[in-house]
Amino acid sequence: MHSWIKIDKNSDFSIYNLPFGIFSEADNIKRVGVAIGDEILDLYAAYELGLFKDLNFDISVLESDYLNAFIALGKAITVKVRKHIQDELCASNSILKSHPSVFIKQAAVQMHLPVKIGDYTDFYSSIEHATNIGTMFRDPDHALLPNWKHLPVGYHGRASSIVVSGKNVHRPKGQVILAPDTAPVFQASTRVDFELEMGFIIGKSTKLGASVSTAEAEDYIFGKVLFNDWSARDIQKWEYVPLGPFLAKSFASSISPWVVTLEALAPFKIDGPSQDPAVLPYLNFDGMKNYDIKLEVSIQPKNCKATVVSQSNFKYMYWNMNQQLAHHTINGCNLNVGDLMASGTISGKHPNSYGSMLELAWAGSKPVELIEGGTRKFIQDNDTVIMRGHCEKGPIRVGFGDVKSTLLETI
């Protein structure tokens, strides 16, 4: 496809992408926008020009604080909205081309949390990450717990502390153990970490008691975002037995502002890792369900250059999204539009592809060298963590932009 809009060949927001997000200008009115190159198409303005007149939906869903109402229109509408935009951006006689005011520079707007997140579940689906953690803290010969290869492990997280890229977070406080066999002390965490993850946004609600099969799962997934699951490893180590993460995770998580649709990601589907032992029937699936999404993490100390510390890929995930959603709902747990499911840390097979500082620095025993700013065992105050992701196949490039936040000192 060829668009009349000028788009850099390395832009994440090509004509093949067209992700959705929420933006505002100086008037602070939040609207639904689509990223194209370094600009945003204002969908409210495009609607007023008659671009979607054959789709029969209310314009009010395009002037909203969140994407939820737009997503709730269903893929029968949202997929056509994206296709209408794609066609117009390629048509020489496009109505949009003759009305340049419907485009706003991305640099001139404020981006917001794309969806109102009612519930958030975090999975633990990278076998490399789970093996690294098990090797580090348990028996290396039995790194994976007995259930790990039989079901996608997950926990219910805190939705209220998920923030959009650009909003900085504060170092958390909590109970930590400073030495074995001693009482806990209360202090600021000294082991704040990032976790390289991706999230998917639920696009279709279900009733309590209903389940979603692996075959149906993609109908219930609107799109994907980058996700930084900030973690306090010292707080986590003390609190997580027996019920799992609590304060170590709930202080903040960061997501990218643009939601990339599954339709845009379709060309990048690939086979996932072989699953052995065989899964139970409800977790079986047909076809390619993993995605070849290149990921990287950089750390940028204050007033210093950024250093890429990890280069990973979403294709490594042992449990795919379809299996995660099928397992999540097999007990009748209901879904709501805007719910967020996170992948868990995405680590690859090689040390430079590990998705957390806990692994990259191997619990602090192998400090990571930065271009500027010394070494890091964990994230220091005023360090900025930047995550990026994109897919590429021939001329087709689809990216997520970035998710970027700075760790500030404790309050």
Buried (B, 14 or more C-beta within 10 A) or exposed (E): EEBBBEBEEEBBBBBBBBBBBBBBBEEEEBBBBBBBBBBBBBBBBBBBBEBBEEBEBEEEBBBBBBBBBBBBBBBEBBEBBBEBBBEBBBEEEBEBBEBEEBBBEBEEBBBBBBBBBBBBBBBBBBBBBBBBBBBBEEEEEEBBEEEBBBBBBBBEBBBEBBBBBBBBBBBBBBBBBEEEEEEEEEBBBBBBBBBBBBBBBBBBBBEEEEBBBBEBBBEBBBBBBBBBBBBBBBBBBBBBEEEBBBBBBBBBBBBBBBBBBBBBBEBBBEEBBEBEEEBEEBBBBEEBBBBBBBBBBBBBBEEBEBBEBBBBBBBBBBBBBBBBBBBBBBEEBBBBBBBBBBBBBBBBEEEEBBBBBBBBBBBBEEBBEBEEBEEBBBBBBBBBBBBBBBBBEEEBBBBBBBBBBBBEEBE
